[in-house]
């Protein structure tokens, strides 16, 4: 199948996915309101897939058995064209496998399948990573959906908050030049609530490297609301472009940017999953849409 984009339709929800990067590019509610950032000049992506790394590696080099391989931030999957494996009225699956081009950057055999499926007012996304090679596959993967902020144009950004399922007292992590700083920072989350403002992102992403919750609600007192939930992901990033931009990214991750002082083997990097030959790792997240509060 060579179709570049495909739209799924469900009860109270529609979603459009493109073959380039297997990227979600539109998510609309029952009223037709677009909830997803439309790749404007502030950031030219919608919801990229982060694979086989999350964040940056020191020197933009992946190290394996003493050799360096060039690997830019968030990996190459977001810039590769996936093959359409299945397309149906409310679900689709896209697949990326290793080839000569991928092995220049990532010397491993793999199969990455990404499935999108609709239920009433919900979008489910499944990542499946298969180790098709004969050595352990080190990998990280992350979701990076950007939602409009504000979701309703007549509301100020400060009307919105993130409400976690559980209290989140643990310190957060921050980045410098895309790499993880060694010292944790006090969390800006009060109990379960993170008040949103542009200043929150002056120091780049807010990173929960050990979140207690597996779901979070993004809403104001009125208008559309979004609840993100996830399974199999260990970390959560929250990001908007420093200096202000009309989007908010809520990002379940399995993996992190390299610590500023780490320059070792990729398989030894904190947060990397190690998949045995012939084994598979499955991770899922779900976007449910409703109304505030």
Secondary structure, 3 states (H helix, E strand, C coil): CCCCEEEEEECCEEEEEECECCEEEEEEECCCCECECCCCCCCCCCEEEEEECCCCCHHHEEEECCEEEECCCCCCHHHCECEEEEECCCEEEEEEECCHHHHHHCCCCCEEEEEEEEECCEEEEEEEEECCCCCCEEEEEEEEEEEECCCCCCCCHHHCEEEECCCCCCCEECEECCEECCCCECCCCECCEEECCHHHHCCCCEEECCCCCCEEEEECCCCEEEEEEEECCCEEEEECCCCCCCEEEEEEEECCCCECCCCCCHHHCCCCEEECCCCEEEEEEEEEEEECC
